[in-house]
Amino acid sequence: MRVRLEQIAWARSGDKGPNSNAGVLFRHEPLYRWALDALSVEVVGAHLAGIAKGGVTRHEMPNLLALNFILHDSLGGGGSESLLNDAQGKTHGQALLRLEVELPAGLEAYVDRLPD
């Protein structure tokens, strides 16, 4: 089943100097376990290539069922230096939630249906 990440997770993002971070919190433990393999730095880096110009780092937070991605060199120098519209990276989490993923059989029950 092909879904957007927003159907199985929430996100929060913000600025960290010239970098931003996008935390993805999964709604159920089986989804988090699946995401440990499915949401690699390569997958997220490819999806956010236009934002994370310096690569991506991932941190796992199993106690929160969350993955935190550092998007390096994504803010044009940082909030006070940047000419970007989103100099604090507040939309980067939403951009990550637009990622389409292939969810394996057995996890369909955890998917929130979005209106057409």
Secondary structure by P-SEA (a helix, b strand, c coil): ccccccccccbbbbbcccbbbbbbbbccaaaaaaacccccaaaaaaaaccccccbbbbbbbccccbbbbbbcccccccccccccccccccaaaaaaaabbbbbccccccccccccc
